[in-house]
């Protein structure tokens, strides 16, 4: 066996182990093993890339954790309810997450209506595998290496903003008769006023508009609002609309069609107010003249005005959640913008809305504006009454003499010519009292205990005082309750007066139909992007079910008792503020 002197390790002795870099150089210069060397080179390269990939994966893990922690920190710091200094909040979050060693720059911008917090971290990630391989070379050849750890930049930045931008709000509030129970109306007033104040405190001037829709059996709108619509003109005592079932499938109003005006009448009251020239109590539709506290208030951010309006609420009548939702939704729908523009026109002598709201409600496509409904009830849908079509127009068989304050009622089926019943005398006559003459017997001497002394009994023709006017159905119902009609007028001579002059006059929409209508308009609102909050205030089970289905989500529904209603409104006010990451 021939051994080369120059190559044998037996002669030259053990050689020092080369470092990683030197081994690569030696490998590159070694020409033996034509196929083996490329394969080994490929394996080494794969090994190196794998190690590099591990370092990058570890760096991305650390970066993600850092970014997540920083995001949570700025969100907490940007909360308008957060009383602590924004920088202290961010630093605390980082420290408690084990990232306190990183230098964090916090830039807060705080105003009464918004808070913006930006934080950033600029640090380095020390590589693992790459440093390990070069560390081996350093230990083998410390004199030829200046060891500096290999690092990669590790950056994180986050910005959070909480503010209330443009917002349109409809407060749809139950003022039905049951609200007088358990101090509910008092508690509602307090909670709603606090909500208004909170929203005003956290919103820039001109960016918020609140409409308040109090509802019971019906919803009364301002007369000026209905004047801009096509509404039937049977009367002008009150301003409510009888919607068709299909109207609840949409959010807005159709200004090109005519709506049927609700008759001004009462199915609950027992009295007549004609002599006092006053309207019936507890009408199905409250008039804005008689009951301004029950007429919707449109688009305002005037805290004093809104709170004073809420303070004046009076409880009465049934519950129509469907009508409350319909009007609350309509006042957020762009279809009514022409009406709002008219009422907000400075040149309009009947201007009732500030000019800055003339372009509202804005389009649903306006991403800068949030549309919100807050709907509250303590009950469930109950009957909605309306006068049947046959008794909406035309003249009645009732005549009234205002000077004498007496009624005459007419019976066309009575035999003979005496078809008018005089209620003050209990007699049938051939004309209403005040539109003719009558024969009066008198003593032309001294009348004493029914006897005529120093004279005789004579007869004379007397003109009846005053004038009897035939009343229309609208005029009759406006000042005379239906119960008074059948009991005190027609009940005097008509055996079945309760049927003809009470039960037959009106009909109603039942609770199940109204539940369906409520859910239909709720769905229409949510499809348009309107955020729907609902509050069940000591509401029964059926009412709760409707409210839960109506709300935008389970978290948008509140089931509260007593003073908890204030907490519900406070939570909703907080939710309306948009806390979000912007970077």
Secondary structure, DSSP 8 states (H G I E B T S, - for coil): ----TTT-HHHH-------HHHHHHHHHH--S-HHHHHHHHHHHHHHHHHHHHHHHHHHHHHHHHHHHHHHHHHHHHH-TT--S-HHHHHHHHHHHTT-TTS-EEEEEEEETTEEEEEEEEEEEEE-SHHHHHHHHHHHH-TTT------EEEEEEEEEEEEE--EEEEEEEEE-SGGGGGGGHHHHHHHHHHHHHHHHHHTS-TTSEEEEEEEESSS-B--HHHHHTSEE--S--S---EE--GGGGGSSS--TTSEEEE-----SS---B-TTTT---SS-SS--TTT-GGGB-EEEE--HHHHHHHHHT----S---HHHHHHHHHHTTSGGGHHHHHHHT-TT-TT--S-GGGTT-S--TT-TTEEEEEEEEESS----EEEE-GGGTSSEEEEEEETTTTEEEEE-TTSSSS--EEETTTTEEESS-TTSSEEEEEEESSEEETTEEESS-EEEEEEE-SS-EEEEEHHHHHHHB-HHHIIIIIGGGT-TTHHIIIIITTEEEE-HHHHHHHHHHHHHHHHHTT-EEEEEEES--HHHHHHHHHHSSSGGGEEEE-TTHHHHHHHHHHHHHSEEEE--
